Amino acid sequence: MTSKHPDTRRPKQGERPSARSGATAPSPQPLADELRPGQSIELLKELHILTREGKLNQDSRRKLKQVYHLYQFIEKLLLELPQQGRAPSTTGDTSADTSPAGLTLADHGAGKSYLGFILYDLFFRQQAQGHIYGIETRSELVEKSQALASRLGFERMSFLNLTVAESTASSRLPEHIDVVTALHACDSATDDAIAFGLQKRARVMVLVPCCQAEVARVLSQHKALSLSRTPLAELWRHPLHTREMGSQITNVLRCLYLEACGYQVTVTELVGWEHSMKNELIIARYTGARKRASAERLHNLLSEFGLLSLLHTRFTSLPDNAVPPLSGELV
C-alpha cells in the first residue's frame, strides 16, 4: 500500500535528495574536480577551454579530457628522462650540441598549442630549466601563442612558423630535442615528425597520427597490378578499404621503422572511441637497440604491398636503405 504521507526522510550522506521532498538538487561538481592540481584557471580561459565565467561546456570538457589523458602519458615519460641516456648523433659528434639546459620538447602541428601550454603550466613551470617549442604553419596561431606566453610569463616557450620538414634543418631549434610530440599531425606530417625526432636524437616520441592518405594513394596507383599478383590486394580493392588499409599499414610501418632505428615502441588508445576516431597513440622510447628483424620486416611489407617507392622518402635512416628492389617488385 502506498503511503499518503509526504516523504520526510532525510537523505543519507552523499545521496541525492528526492524530487518529492522539495529539496534543492545539489549544484554540479566543483570545477576543481575536473582540473589537474595546480592548473591555471586563467590559462584555460585564454585557451577558451573555460568560459569567461570559469565554466566548461561539453565540447571543451571532451577536448580537455583528451589533452589531460595525453598529458598523463607524457608526464610519466618526462619524469623518467633524467635517468635515461641521449640518443647518439647521426654523425657521432656531440661536441657542438647547443641544446638549452633542462628537458626540451618540440610539439609539431601545435595549432593553438593546447598541449604545449598545459605541459608548461603543469610540468615545466615547476622546473628551474627546460624549454618547449611549438611548431605550426599558420602564422596567425603562432602570433597568438607568442602573445599568450608573454602575458602569462611562460618565458621558456617558443613558437615557430615552420613546417615539420622545415624545422628539421632550422637554426632556430637546438641540435638536440628530448621529447617530440605530434598530436593529430595530418597524413605525412607524422612521418616528418619522426624524421625530425631521429635527426634531433629524441629520447621519446609521442605520436597521435591522423588522416594517413599517402600509402592509400600508392595502393590505389598499383591496384590493378596488385590484384593480378596477390589475393591480398582484395583487402584494398574497394576505395573505403583502401583508405582503412592505408591507415593501418602506415602505422605498422612507422612502428617497424622506429624499432629499426633503436626505439622501443608501444601502441595504445589515447581516449575512448566515443571521443575521437583518430585515437591511436604511438609512444617510442630510445633504447639504442636497433632491431635488424624490424628493418627486414619493414622492407618485406613495402615489397609485398607495392610500396617500395616510399623507401627512399619515408624510411631514409634504415641501415640498408640503399638496397635496390628485387626483380619483379613494384616500385
NUKOLFI-920248 format. One record per residue (C-alpha): residue number from 1; residue in one letter; x, y, z. Coordinates in steps of 0.2 Angstrom, whole numbers, plus 5000, padded with zeros to 4 digits. Example, Ala and Ser with C-alpha at 12.3 -4.5 7.8 and 13.67 -1.06 7.14 Angstrom:
2
<n = 1 res = A c1 = 5062 c2 = 4978 c3 = 5039>
<n = 2 res = S c1 = 5068 c2 = 4995 c3 = 5036>
***
This chain:
331
<n = 1 res = M c1 = 5000 c2 = 5000 c3 = 5000>
<n = 2 res = T c1 = 5007 c2 = 5017 c3 = 4995>
<n = 3 res = S c1 = 5009 c2 = 5029 c3 = 5010>
<n = 4 res = K c1 = 4999 c2 = 5046 c3 = 5009>
<n = 5 res = H c1 = 5011 c2 = 5055 c3 = 5020>
<n = 6 res = P c1 = 5025 c2 = 5065 c3 = 5011>
<n = 7 res = D c1 = 5042 c2 = 5059 c3 = 5011>
<n = 8 res = T c1 = 5051 c2 = 5067 c3 = 5025>
<n = 9 res = R c1 = 5065 c2 = 5055 c3 = 5026>
<n = 10 res = R c1 = 5082 c2 = 5065 c3 = 5027>
<n = 11 res = P c1 = 5094 c2 = 5059 c3 = 5013>
<n = 12 res = K c1 = 5109 c2 = 5049 c3 = 5018>
<n = 13 res = Q c1 = 5126 c2 = 5057 c3 = 5016>
<n = 14 res = G c1 = 5131 c2 = 5058 c3 = 4998>
<n = 15 res = E c1 = 5113 c2 = 5054 c3 = 4992>
<n = 16 res = R c1 = 5104 c2 = 5065 c3 = 4980>
<n = 17 res = P c1 = 5088 c2 = 5072 c3 = 4988>
<n = 18 res = S c1 = 5071 c2 = 5066 c3 = 4982>
<n = 19 res = A c1 = 5062 c2 = 5077 c3 = 4970>
<n = 20 res = R c1 = 5046 c2 = 5075 c3 = 4981>
<n = 21 res = S c1 = 5055 c2 = 5082 c3 = 4996>
<n = 22 res = G c1 = 5056 c2 = 5099 c3 = 4988>
<n = 23 res = A c1 = 5074 c2 = 5100 c3 = 4992>
<n = 24 res = T c1 = 5085 c2 = 5109 c3 = 4980>
<n = 25 res = A c1 = 5096 c2 = 5097 c3 = 4970>
<n = 26 res = P c1 = 5115 c2 = 5099 c3 = 4973>
<n = 27 res = S c1 = 5124 c2 = 5110 c3 = 4962>
<n = 28 res = P c1 = 5136 c2 = 5102 c3 = 4949>
<n = 29 res = Q c1 = 5153 c2 = 5096 c3 = 4955>
<n = 30 res = P c1 = 5165 c2 = 5110 c3 = 4958>
<n = 31 res = L c1 = 5177 c2 = 5114 c3 = 4944>
<n = 32 res = A c1 = 5192 c2 = 5108 c3 = 4954>
<n = 33 res = D c1 = 5186 c2 = 5090 c3 = 4952>
<n = 34 res = E c1 = 5189 c2 = 5091 c3 = 4933>
<n = 35 res = L c1 = 5205 c2 = 5100 c3 = 4933>
<n = 36 res = R c1 = 5223 c2 = 5094 c3 = 4937>
<n = 37 res = P c1 = 5230 c2 = 5101 c3 = 4953>
<n = 38 res = G c1 = 5239 c2 = 5117 c3 = 4950>
<n = 39 res = Q c1 = 5231 c2 = 5121 c3 = 4934>
<n = 40 res = S c1 = 5230 c2 = 5139 c3 = 4929>
<n = 41 res = I c1 = 5212 c2 = 5144 c3 = 4928>
<n = 42 res = E c1 = 5217 c2 = 5160 c3 = 4918>
<n = 43 res = L c1 = 5226 c2 = 5149 c3 = 4905>
<n = 44 res = L c1 = 5211 c2 = 5138 c3 = 4902>
<n = 45 res = K c1 = 5201 c2 = 5154 c3 = 4900>
<n = 46 res = E c1 = 5214 c2 = 5161 c3 = 4887>
<n = 47 res = L c1 = 5213 c2 = 5145 c3 = 4878>
<n = 48 res = H c1 = 5194 c2 = 5146 c3 = 4878>
<n = 49 res = I c1 = 5193 c2 = 5129 c3 = 4886>
<n = 50 res = L c1 = 5184 c2 = 5138 c3 = 4901>
<n = 51 res = T c1 = 5171 c2 = 5152 c3 = 4898>
<n = 52 res = R c1 = 5174 c2 = 5169 c3 = 4905>
<n = 53 res = E c1 = 5163 c2 = 5163 c3 = 4920>
<n = 54 res = G c1 = 5175 c2 = 5149 c3 = 4923>
<n = 55 res = K c1 = 5163 c2 = 5135 c3 = 4916>
<n = 56 res = L c1 = 5166 c2 = 5120 c3 = 4905>
<n = 57 res = N c1 = 5154 c2 = 5116 c3 = 4891>
<n = 58 res = Q c1 = 5153 c2 = 5099 c3 = 4884>
<n = 59 res = D c1 = 5164 c2 = 5101 c3 = 4869>
<n = 60 res = S c1 = 5178 c2 = 5109 c3 = 4880>
<n = 61 res = R c1 = 5176 c2 = 5095 c3 = 4893>
<n = 62 res = R c1 = 5179 c2 = 5082 c3 = 4879>
<n = 63 res = K c1 = 5194 c2 = 5092 c3 = 4872>
<n = 64 res = L c1 = 5202 c2 = 5094 c3 = 4890>
<n = 65 res = K c1 = 5199 c2 = 5076 c3 = 4894>
<n = 66 res = Q c1 = 5209 c2 = 5071 c3 = 4878>
<n = 67 res = V c1 = 5223 c2 = 5083 c3 = 4882>
<n = 68 res = Y c1 = 5224 c2 = 5078 c3 = 4900>
<n = 69 res = H c1 = 5225 c2 = 5060 c3 = 4896>
<n = 70 res = L c1 = 5239 c2 = 5063 c3 = 4884>
<n = 71 res = Y c1 = 5247 c2 = 5074 c3 = 4897>
<n = 72 res = Q c1 = 5247 c2 = 5059 c3 = 4909>
<n = 73 res = F c1 = 5257 c2 = 5048 c3 = 4897>
<n = 74 res = I c1 = 5270 c2 = 5062 c3 = 4893>
<n = 75 res = E c1 = 5272 c2 = 5067 c3 = 4912>
<n = 76 res = K c1 = 5277 c2 = 5049 c3 = 4916>
<n = 77 res = L c1 = 5290 c2 = 5050 c3 = 4902>
<n = 78 res = L c1 = 5297 c2 = 5067 c3 = 4907>
<n = 79 res = L c1 = 5299 c2 = 5060 c3 = 4925>
<n = 80 res = E c1 = 5309 c2 = 5045 c3 = 4918>
<n = 81 res = L c1 = 5320 c2 = 5055 c3 = 4906>
<n = 82 res = P c1 = 5333 c2 = 5062 c3 = 4918>
<n = 83 res = Q c1 = 5339 c2 = 5044 c3 = 4922>
<n = 84 res = Q c1 = 5340 c2 = 5039 c3 = 4903>
<n = 85 res = G c1 = 5354 c2 = 5042 c3 = 4890>
<n = 86 res = R c1 = 5353 c2 = 5053 c3 = 4875>
<n = 87 res = A c1 = 5351 c2 = 5046 c3 = 4858>
<n = 88 res = P c1 = 5368 c2 = 5046 c3 = 4848>
<n = 89 res = S c1 = 5371 c2 = 5059 c3 = 4835>
<n = 90 res = T c1 = 5369 c2 = 5053 c3 = 4817>
<n = 91 res = T c1 = 5387 c2 = 5059 c3 = 4814>
<n = 92 res = G c1 = 5393 c2 = 5053 c3 = 4831>
<n = 93 res = D c1 = 5399 c2 = 5071 c3 = 4836>
<n = 94 res = T c1 = 5391 c2 = 5078 c3 = 4851>
<n = 95 res = S c1 = 5404 c2 = 5092 c3 = 4855>
<n = 96 res = A c1 = 5394 c2 = 5105 c3 = 4846>
<n = 97 res = D c1 = 5377 c2 = 5102 c3 = 4854>
<n = 98 res = T c1 = 5370 c2 = 5119 c3 = 4859>
<n = 99 res = S c1 = 5354 c2 = 5112 c3 = 4867>
<n = 100 res = P c1 = 5347 c2 = 5123 c3 = 4882>
<n = 101 res = A c1 = 5349 c2 = 5116 c3 = 4899>
<n = 102 res = G c1 = 5335 c2 = 5105 c3 = 4906>
<n = 103 res = L c1 = 5322 c2 = 5095 c3 = 4896>
<n = 104 res = T c1 = 5317 c2 = 5101 c3 = 4878>
<n = 105 res = L c1 = 5301 c2 = 5097 c3 = 4870>
<n = 106 res = A c1 = 5295 c2 = 5100 c3 = 4852>
<n = 107 res = D c1 = 5276 c2 = 5100 c3 = 4848>
<n = 108 res = H c1 = 5273 c2 = 5098 c3 = 4830>
<n = 109 res = G c1 = 5257 c2 = 5104 c3 = 4822>
<n = 110 res = A c1 = 5254 c2 = 5114 c3 = 4838>
<n = 111 res = G c1 = 5239 c2 = 5123 c3 = 4832>
<n = 112 res = K c1 = 5233 c2 = 5134 c3 = 4847>
<n = 113 res = S c1 = 5246 c2 = 5125 c3 = 4857>
<n = 114 res = Y c1 = 5233 c2 = 5117 c3 = 4870>
<n = 115 res = L c1 = 5245 c2 = 5103 c3 = 4873>
<n = 116 res = G c1 = 5261 c2 = 5114 c3 = 4874>
<n = 117 res = F c1 = 5253 c2 = 5127 c3 = 4886>
<n = 118 res = I c1 = 5246 c2 = 5114 c3 = 4898>
<n = 119 res = L c1 = 5263 c2 = 5104 c3 = 4898>
<n = 120 res = Y c1 = 5272 c2 = 5120 c3 = 4903>
<n = 121 res = D c1 = 5259 c2 = 5125 c3 = 4916>
<n = 122 res = L c1 = 5258 c2 = 5108 c3 = 4924>
<n = 123 res = F c1 = 5276 c2 = 5102 c3 = 4922>
<n = 124 res = F c1 = 5289 c2 = 5114 c3 = 4915>
<n = 125 res = R c1 = 5284 c2 = 5129 c3 = 4925>
<n = 126 res = Q c1 = 5288 c2 = 5120 c3 = 4941>
<n = 127 res = Q c1 = 5306 c2 = 5116 c3 = 4934>
<n = 128 res = A c1 = 5320 c2 = 5128 c3 = 4935>
<n = 129 res = Q c1 = 5325 c2 = 5123 c3 = 4917>
<n = 130 res = G c1 = 5318 c2 = 5116 c3 = 4901>
<n = 131 res = H c1 = 5310 c2 = 5123 c3 = 4885>
<n = 132 res = I c1 = 5295 c2 = 5120 c3 = 4874>
<n = 133 res = Y c1 = 5295 c2 = 5123 c3 = 4856>
<n = 134 res = G c1 = 5278 c2 = 5124 c3 = 4847>
<n = 135 res = I c1 = 5280 c2 = 5122 c3 = 4828>
<n = 136 res = E c1 = 5265 c2 = 5127 c3 = 4817>
<n = 137 res = T c1 = 5262 c2 = 5133 c3 = 4799>
<n = 138 res = R c1 = 5248 c2 = 5145 c3 = 4802>
<n = 139 res = S c1 = 5257 c2 = 5162 c3 = 4806>
<n = 140 res = E c1 = 5241 c2 = 5169 c3 = 4815>
<n = 141 res = L c1 = 5241 c2 = 5155 c3 = 4828>
<n = 142 res = V c1 = 5260 c2 = 5157 c3 = 4831>
<n = 143 res = E c1 = 5257 c2 = 5175 c3 = 4834>
<n = 144 res = K c1 = 5243 c2 = 5172 c3 = 4846>
<n = 145 res = S c1 = 5253 c2 = 5159 c3 = 4855>
<n = 146 res = Q c1 = 5268 c2 = 5170 c3 = 4857>
<n = 147 res = A c1 = 5257 c2 = 5184 c3 = 4864>
<n = 148 res = L c1 = 5249 c2 = 5172 c3 = 4876>
<n = 149 res = A c1 = 5265 c2 = 5165 c3 = 4883>
<n = 150 res = S c1 = 5271 c2 = 5183 c3 = 4885>
<n = 151 res = R c1 = 5255 c2 = 5188 c3 = 4895>
<n = 152 res = L c1 = 5257 c2 = 5173 c3 = 4906>
<n = 153 res = G c1 = 5275 c2 = 5174 c3 = 4909>
<n = 154 res = F c1 = 5279 c2 = 5157 c3 = 4901>
<n = 155 res = E c1 = 5297 c2 = 5163 c3 = 4897>
<n = 156 res = R c1 = 5303 c2 = 5146 c3 = 4891>
<n = 157 res = M c1 = 5291 c2 = 5143 c3 = 4877>
<n = 158 res = S c1 = 5295 c2 = 5147 c3 = 4859>
<n = 159 res = F c1 = 5283 c2 = 5147 c3 = 4844>
<n = 160 res = L c1 = 5290 c2 = 5144 c3 = 4826>
<n = 161 res = N c1 = 5281 c2 = 5147 c3 = 4810>
<n = 162 res = L c1 = 5288 c2 = 5132 c3 = 4801>
<n = 163 res = T c1 = 5283 c2 = 5116 c3 = 4793>
<n = 164 res = V c1 = 5288 c2 = 5100 c3 = 4802>
<n = 165 res = A c1 = 5300 c2 = 5096 c3 = 4787>
<n = 166 res = E c1 = 5307 c2 = 5114 c3 = 4788>
<n = 167 res = S c1 = 5310 c2 = 5113 c3 = 4807>
<n = 168 res = T c1 = 5322 c2 = 5098 c3 = 4805>
<n = 169 res = A c1 = 5335 c2 = 5110 c3 = 4797>
<n = 170 res = S c1 = 5331 c2 = 5126 c3 = 4806>
<n = 171 res = S c1 = 5344 c2 = 5135 c3 = 4816>
<n = 172 res = R c1 = 5330 c2 = 5142 c3 = 4827>
<n = 173 res = L c1 = 5329 c2 = 5125 c3 = 4836>
<n = 174 res = P c1 = 5343 c2 = 5116 c3 = 4846>
<n = 175 res = E c1 = 5353 c2 = 5102 c3 = 4839>
<n = 176 res = H c1 = 5345 c2 = 5090 c3 = 4852>
<n = 177 res = I c1 = 5327 c2 = 5088 c3 = 4857>
<n = 178 res = D c1 = 5322 c2 = 5076 c3 = 4871>
<n = 179 res = V c1 = 5304 c2 = 5074 c3 = 4868>
<n = 180 res = V c1 = 5294 c2 = 5076 c3 = 4851>
<n = 181 res = T c1 = 5275 c2 = 5076 c3 = 4851>
<n = 182 res = A c1 = 5264 c2 = 5076 c3 = 4836>
<n = 183 res = L c1 = 5245 c2 = 5077 c3 = 4841>
<n = 184 res = H c1 = 5234 c2 = 5073 c3 = 4826>
<n = 185 res = A c1 = 5248 c2 = 5078 c3 = 4814>
<n = 186 res = C c1 = 5239 c2 = 5075 c3 = 4797>
<n = 187 res = D c1 = 5245 c2 = 5062 c3 = 4784>
<n = 188 res = S c1 = 5264 c2 = 5063 c3 = 4781>
<n = 189 res = A c1 = 5267 c2 = 5076 c3 = 4794>
<n = 190 res = T c1 = 5268 c2 = 5062 c3 = 4807>
<n = 191 res = D c1 = 5282 c2 = 5054 c3 = 4796>
<n = 192 res = D c1 = 5290 c2 = 5072 c3 = 4796>
<n = 193 res = A c1 = 5289 c2 = 5072 c3 = 4815>
<n = 194 res = I c1 = 5298 c2 = 5055 c3 = 4816>
<n = 195 res = A c1 = 5312 c2 = 5061 c3 = 4804>
<n = 196 res = F c1 = 5314 c2 = 5077 c3 = 4815>
<n = 197 res = G c1 = 5315 c2 = 5066 c3 = 4830>
<n = 198 res = L c1 = 5328 c2 = 5055 c3 = 4823>
<n = 199 res = Q c1 = 5338 c2 = 5070 c3 = 4817>
<n = 200 res = K c1 = 5337 c2 = 5078 c3 = 4834>
<n = 201 res = R c1 = 5341 c2 = 5062 c3 = 4843>
<n = 202 res = A c1 = 5325 c2 = 5062 c3 = 4853>
<n = 203 res = R c1 = 5324 c2 = 5051 c3 = 4868>
<n = 204 res = V c1 = 5305 c2 = 5050 c3 = 4867>
<n = 205 res = M c1 = 5292 c2 = 5052 c3 = 4853>
<n = 206 res = V c1 = 5274 c2 = 5053 c3 = 4857>
<n = 207 res = L c1 = 5263 c2 = 5052 c3 = 4841>
<n = 208 res = V c1 = 5244 c2 = 5053 c3 = 4838>
<n = 209 res = P c1 = 5243 c2 = 5050 c3 = 4819>
<n = 210 res = C c1 = 5229 c2 = 5057 c3 = 4808>
<n = 211 res = C c1 = 5222 c2 = 5056 c3 = 4791>
<n = 212 res = Q c1 = 5235 c2 = 5044 c3 = 4783>
<n = 213 res = A c1 = 5232 c2 = 5046 c3 = 4765>
<n = 214 res = E c1 = 5250 c2 = 5044 c3 = 4757>
<n = 215 res = V c1 = 5250 c2 = 5025 c3 = 4757>
<n = 216 res = A c1 = 5232 c2 = 5024 c3 = 4752>
<n = 217 res = R c1 = 5236 c2 = 5034 c3 = 4736>
<n = 218 res = V c1 = 5251 c2 = 5022 c3 = 4732>
<n = 219 res = L c1 = 5240 c2 = 5007 c3 = 4735>
<n = 220 res = S c1 = 5227 c2 = 5014 c3 = 4723>
<n = 221 res = Q c1 = 5240 c2 = 5018 c3 = 4709>
<n = 222 res = H c1 = 5245 c2 = 5000 c3 = 4709>
<n = 223 res = K c1 = 5229 c2 = 4992 c3 = 4712>
<n = 224 res = A c1 = 5226 c2 = 4983 c3 = 4695>
<n = 225 res = L c1 = 5244 c2 = 4976 c3 = 4695>
<n = 226 res = S c1 = 5242 c2 = 4971 c3 = 4714>
<n = 227 res = L c1 = 5226 c2 = 4961 c3 = 4711>
<n = 228 res = S c1 = 5234 c2 = 4951 c3 = 4697>
<n = 229 res = R c1 = 5249 c2 = 4946 c3 = 4708>
<n = 230 res = T c1 = 5242 c2 = 4943 c3 = 4725>
<n = 231 res = P c1 = 5225 c2 = 4939 c3 = 4733>
<n = 232 res = L c1 = 5230 c2 = 4951 c3 = 4747>
<n = 233 res = A c1 = 5225 c2 = 4965 c3 = 4736>
<n = 234 res = E c1 = 5207 c2 = 4961 c3 = 4739>
<n = 235 res = L c1 = 5210 c2 = 4969 c3 = 4756>
<n = 236 res = W c1 = 5211 c2 = 4986 c3 = 4747>
<n = 237 res = R c1 = 5201 c2 = 4983 c3 = 4731>
<n = 238 res = H c1 = 5187 c2 = 4995 c3 = 4736>
<n = 239 res = P c1 = 5190 c2 = 5013 c3 = 4740>
<n = 240 res = L c1 = 5184 c2 = 5013 c3 = 4758>
<n = 241 res = H c1 = 5195 c2 = 4998 c3 = 4762>
<n = 242 res = T c1 = 5210 c2 = 5006 c3 = 4753>
<n = 243 res = R c1 = 5209 c2 = 5021 c3 = 4765>
<n = 244 res = E c1 = 5207 c2 = 5010 c3 = 4780>
<n = 245 res = M c1 = 5221 c2 = 4998 c3 = 4774>
<n = 246 res = G c1 = 5232 c2 = 5013 c3 = 4770>
<n = 247 res = S c1 = 5230 c2 = 5020 c3 = 4788>
<n = 248 res = Q c1 = 5233 c2 = 5003 c3 = 4796>
<n = 249 res = I c1 = 5249 c2 = 4999 c3 = 4785>
<n = 250 res = T c1 = 5256 c2 = 5016 c3 = 4788>
<n = 251 res = N c1 = 5256 c2 = 5015 c3 = 4807>
<n = 252 res = V c1 = 5263 c2 = 4997 c3 = 4806>
<n = 253 res = L c1 = 5277 c2 = 5003 c3 = 4795>
<n = 254 res = R c1 = 5281 c2 = 5018 c3 = 4807>
<n = 255 res = C c1 = 5282 c2 = 5007 c3 = 4822>
<n = 256 res = L c1 = 5294 c2 = 4995 c3 = 4812>
<n = 257 res = Y c1 = 5304 c2 = 5010 c3 = 4807>
<n = 258 res = L c1 = 5306 c2 = 5016 c3 = 4824>
<n = 259 res = E c1 = 5311 c2 = 4999 c3 = 4831>
<n = 260 res = A c1 = 5324 c2 = 4998 c3 = 4817>
<n = 261 res = C c1 = 5331 c2 = 5015 c3 = 4822>
<n = 262 res = G c1 = 5333 c2 = 5010 c3 = 4841>
<n = 263 res = Y c1 = 5317 c2 = 5013 c3 = 4849>
<n = 264 res = Q c1 = 5305 c2 = 5003 c3 = 4860>
<n = 265 res = V c1 = 5288 c2 = 5005 c3 = 4853>
<n = 266 res = T c1 = 5271 c2 = 5005 c3 = 4862>
<n = 267 res = V c1 = 5254 c2 = 5007 c3 = 4854>
<n = 268 res = T c1 = 5238 c2 = 5010 c3 = 4863>
<n = 269 res = E c1 = 5222 c2 = 5020 c3 = 4863>
<n = 270 res = L c1 = 5223 c2 = 5039 c3 = 4868>
<n = 271 res = V c1 = 5205 c2 = 5040 c3 = 4874>
<n = 272 res = G c1 = 5189 c2 = 5031 c3 = 4871>
<n = 273 res = W c1 = 5182 c2 = 5029 c3 = 4853>
<n = 274 res = E c1 = 5167 c2 = 5040 c3 = 4858>
<n = 275 res = H c1 = 5179 c2 = 5055 c3 = 4860>
<n = 276 res = S c1 = 5189 c2 = 5053 c3 = 4844>
<n = 277 res = M c1 = 5191 c2 = 5041 c3 = 4829>
<n = 278 res = K c1 = 5209 c2 = 5047 c3 = 4827>
<n = 279 res = N c1 = 5214 c2 = 5038 c3 = 4843>
<n = 280 res = E c1 = 5230 c2 = 5028 c3 = 4840>
<n = 281 res = L c1 = 5244 c2 = 5033 c3 = 4852>
<n = 282 res = I c1 = 5262 c2 = 5028 c3 = 4847>
<n = 283 res = I c1 = 5275 c2 = 5030 c3 = 4861>
<n = 284 res = A c1 = 5293 c2 = 5027 c3 = 4856>
<n = 285 res = R c1 = 5307 c2 = 5027 c3 = 4869>
<n = 286 res = Y c1 = 5325 c2 = 5027 c3 = 4863>
<n = 287 res = T c1 = 5335 c2 = 5011 c3 = 4869>
<n = 288 res = G c1 = 5349 c2 = 5011 c3 = 4857>
<n = 289 res = A c1 = 5344 c2 = 4993 c3 = 4852>
<n = 290 res = R c1 = 5342 c2 = 4993 c3 = 4833>
<n = 291 res = K c1 = 5331 c2 = 4979 c3 = 4828>
<n = 292 res = R c1 = 5338 c2 = 4971 c3 = 4812>
<n = 293 res = A c1 = 5322 c2 = 4960 c3 = 4811>
<n = 294 res = S c1 = 5311 c2 = 4975 c3 = 4811>
<n = 295 res = A c1 = 5320 c2 = 4983 c3 = 4797>
<n = 296 res = E c1 = 5319 c2 = 4967 c3 = 4787>
<n = 297 res = R c1 = 5300 c2 = 4965 c3 = 4790>
<n = 298 res = L c1 = 5298 c2 = 4984 c3 = 4785>
<n = 299 res = H c1 = 5306 c2 = 4981 c3 = 4769>
<n = 300 res = N c1 = 5296 c2 = 4965 c3 = 4766>
<n = 301 res = L c1 = 5280 c2 = 4974 c3 = 4769>
<n = 302 res = L c1 = 5285 c2 = 4988 c3 = 4757>
<n = 303 res = S c1 = 5288 c2 = 4975 c3 = 4744>
<n = 304 res = E c1 = 5273 c2 = 4964 c3 = 4747>
<n = 305 res = F c1 = 5261 c2 = 4979 c3 = 4746>
<n = 306 res = G c1 = 5270 c2 = 4988 c3 = 4732>
<n = 307 res = L c1 = 5276 c2 = 5002 c3 = 4742>
<n = 308 res = L c1 = 5295 c2 = 5002 c3 = 4739>
<n = 309 res = S c1 = 5293 c2 = 5020 c3 = 4731>
<n = 310 res = L c1 = 5292 c2 = 5026 c3 = 4749>
<n = 311 res = L c1 = 5309 c2 = 5018 c3 = 4755>
<n = 312 res = H c1 = 5319 c2 = 5032 c3 = 4750>
<n = 313 res = T c1 = 5307 c2 = 5046 c3 = 4755>
<n = 314 res = R c1 = 5300 c2 = 5040 c3 = 4772>
<n = 315 res = F c1 = 5312 c2 = 5027 c3 = 4779>
<n = 316 res = T c1 = 5329 c2 = 5036 c3 = 4775>
<n = 317 res = S c1 = 5338 c2 = 5031 c3 = 4791>
<n = 318 res = L c1 = 5337 c2 = 5012 c3 = 4788>
<n = 319 res = P c1 = 5354 c2 = 5005 c3 = 4788>
<n = 320 res = D c1 = 5351 c2 = 4995 c3 = 4772>
<n = 321 res = N c1 = 5341 c2 = 5009 c3 = 4763>
<n = 322 res = A c1 = 5352 c2 = 5008 c3 = 4748>
<n = 323 res = V c1 = 5347 c2 = 4990 c3 = 4744>
<n = 324 res = P c1 = 5339 c2 = 4991 c3 = 4726>
<n = 325 res = P c1 = 5322 c2 = 4982 c3 = 4723>
<n = 326 res = L c1 = 5322 c2 = 4964 c3 = 4718>
<n = 327 res = S c1 = 5317 c2 = 4959 c3 = 4701>
<n = 328 res = G c1 = 5298 c2 = 4959 c3 = 4699>
<n = 329 res = E c1 = 5295 c2 = 4971 c3 = 4714>
<n = 330 res = L c1 = 5283 c2 = 4986 c3 = 4712>
<n = 331 res = V c1 = 5292 c2 = 5002 c3 = 4714>
***
